[in-house]
Amino acid sequence: MNGRTEVEPPEKPGEGVRAVDRALQILMAFTADDHRLTAGELTKRVGLSRPTLYRLLHTLENSGFIVSSGDPQRFELGPSVAHLAHVWSASLDIATIAQPMMRRLWDQTGETVSLLVHQGNSRICVAELASGQPLSFKRGVGYREDVTLGASGRVILAHVPSPETYINRDNAKPTDVLEYLDRLKRIREQGYEISRDELIKGAVAVAVPFFMGDGKVAGSLAVFGPGVRVDGQRVQTFAAMLTVEATALSQALGQRLESKNTAKA
């Protein structure tokens, strides 16, 4: 990068792992909003000295994980990252990835747990663990419903750009658009949505959204149960459990939690 050839000293035990960890910190410093960074910006984000940073950037660039250009020099992710992203996305199976989260919810609640994904004007059930209790509700894998309806639909719409485009359609069910949009705002603020007797008489649904690595809402996790068991207190308990598992699912799908790295070279 600076035209000089440096002779690296012999690697000490443990330094290889430390170098890998630091290189990964550099790669994770890039975001969708900040995809081209200067060395100074990277130094602030990863907490490495300039010599260490440049040494690792040189290695990453030689492997195609980083590319540099411009004056002042800026760095961005390279084609090797794109290759890994393609391999990862090609093998992505949300229903399989969500199984541990759904199983924990099923064990904790004793109610039906469903995973729904957003597709066009609908949300579709792609995985479901039915309650083992005699009185219970389930929709079934493949169940499709208008995304404007139900807790599991509204919690998705609360996080999409321009939700009004979904509720202004000729076949859209909500009649008061402004009131509906205000409800979506409240859902965003509280982080979950509930419905009672809406699509199934006697049923209560509690749902939260989950997100892909780019921050876009992908669908919802929901718990369904009869109103005689799911009172107000259980709704709050289910919402808290769902939030924990939806966060875990979002992380498994690539979403990052904000954290400050204080490592020093």
N, C-alpha and C positions, 0 to 999 in steps of 0.2 A: 504493500500500500504506500509506503514511503520510499520504495526503491532500494532499501537496504536489506541485506541478507543477514539474519541473526543466527548465531550458533546457540542452540538451546543447551543448558546445563543438564547433566544426567537427572532423570526423574527420581525423586525420593518416594519411598513407600507412602501410599495414600494420596499423593499429589495428582495422580491420574484421575481418581474419582472426584477430587476437588475441582479439577479443571473441567470435567464433564458437567458438574453441577453449575459452575460459573457460566459455561457456554450455554447451558439451557436457560439460565437466568437472562442472558442476552437475547436469546430467541423469544422468550416470553415477554420481553419488554415492549415488543411491537404490538400495536392494536390496530383495529380497523380504522380508527380516527387518526392514529399516528403511525403510519406505515413507512415513513421515511424520516430517519433520525440522524442527527449529527453525533459525533463522538462525545461532545459535551453533554448532550441530552441523554445519551446512553449511560454515561458515567454517573449522572444524578439518579438514574433509575435503578441501576444495578449495584452501585456503591463500590466499584472497582477502580483501582488506580489506572492512569492512562496507559502505562506500559503493559499492564496485564490485559487491559481491554483491547488494545491494538494487537497483542499477540493472539488472543482468542479470536478476534475478528478476522485476522489473517488466516487462521486455521479453518474457520467457518466458511470463508470465501473460497478457499481452495477446494472445499467439499461441496460447494454449490448451495450452501444453506444461507449465505449472505451475499449480496451484490452491492457494490459501491459505485457512485457516479457523482458528477458535478463538482463545482468549486464555489462555496466550501463543500467538502466531501460529505455526502450523506449515504446512509446505509439502509437497505431494506431486505426483506426476506427473499431468498432465491428459489430457483427451480426445484431444488431437492426437497424443500418444504412442500411445494405444490405436489410433488410426487407422493410424499407421505400422506398428504391430505386426500389425494385421490384414492390411495389404497385404503385409508381409514373409512372414507365415506362410502366406498364401494361395498364394504363389508358391514356397514352400519345396519343394525336391526334393532330398532327402538324397543320393540316388544320383548326381545330377549334381554337387552340391557336393563329394562325396567323390572325384570322378574324379582330380583332381591328386594327392591323397594316395595313392590306390590305385596310380596310375601310377608314383609314385616308389618305392613298396614293390615293385612288380612289377619295375622296373628294377634295384633294389638286391638283391633276393633271388633272382630267376629262378624263383620258385615261384608257385603259384596264390594270388591275393589275393581275399578275399571280404568283402563288406559285408553284415552281417546286422542286422535290426531286431527289436526285441521287440514281439510282438503276442499279447496274452493269455497262454496257456500255451505258446506257441511262439516260436521265432525263425526268421525267414524271410530267405533270401538275396535281396537286391534288386539286387545288382550283383556281377559277378565278372570278373576278368581271369585267364584260364587260363594256366598255365605252358606255354611252348613246348617244353619238354624231352620227349623220348620217354617217359620214366617220370615220370608226374605224376598228381595227383589233382584232381578238381573235382566240385562238387556241382550247379552250374547255378542260374541265376536262377529263383526260384520254389520252390526246395527248402525244405521245412519240416520242422522237427524239434522234439521236446519240449525246452523251455528248460532242463530239469534235466540234459540230457545234453550231453556234449562240451565242449571248452574254450570254444567261442564261446557256449555257453549258460550255463555256470557263471559265466563272467566277468560276464555280465549279472546273474544272480541274486545275485551277491556284492554288488551295489549297489542292490537293490530293497528297499523296506520290507517287513518280514515275509516273508522268503523261505520260511519254513516252510509258508506257505499253498500254495505251489507243490508242495512235496514231500510233503504230507499227503493229496494227492488219491488217490482210489481207484486211478487208473491210473498214479500216479507210480512211477518206477523205483527210486529210492534206497530201500534197505531200512533202513539205520541213519540215522535223521534227525539225531541228535546228532553223529554222525561227519561227516555231510554238511555240517551247519551249521558245524562246526569247519573243514572244508575251505574253505568260502566265506569264513570269516574270514581264513584264510591267503592266499587269493586277493586280498582287499581290501588286505592288508598288502603283498604283493609287487607288486600292480598288473597282473598278467597271469596267464594260466592255460595249461597245456599238456595235451595228451592224446596217448597213443600206442596204436595198435591198438584204439581204442575203438569207433568207428563204421565205420571202414574198416580192414581188415587191412593192416598195413604202412605206414599213414599216421601222420604226426605233425602236430598242429595247435597253433599258438601264437596266442592271442587276447588283445586288450585291449578295455576298454569305451570308448565315447564318450558324451558327454552333451549335453543340450539347454541352452538359456540359463537355464532355471530350476533347473539342477543335477540333473535327473532323468536316469537312465541311459536311453539311447535304443536302444542296440544294441552291436554289437562289430565290430571290424576283425580279420580273421584271415588267417594265412598257412598254407597246407597244402603238405606235401611228403612224399616217401617217407623212411622211417627211415634208409635207406642214405645219404642226403645230409644229413638234418637231425639231426646229432648234438647232444650237450649244449652244445657251444660255439656252434653255429649257433642253437640255441634262444635262448640269451642275447642273441646279436646281433640276432635277429629281434624279440625282446621289446623291446629298446631302440629299434629302428627303428619298430616299431608304436606304442610310447608317444609318440614324437615326432609321428607322423602323426595319431594319435588326438587328441592335444592340439590340433593344428592344425584338425582337423575339428570338435572341440567348440567352439573359438573361432569358427569359421565359422558355427556354429549358435547363437551368441549367448552362450556361456559366457565369463565374464570372468576374467582372471588378476588376482590380488591385486597391487596396486602402490600405492606411496605417492606422492602428488602433492605436490611441494614448491614449486609455482609461487606467486609472490607478486604482489600487485597493484602 
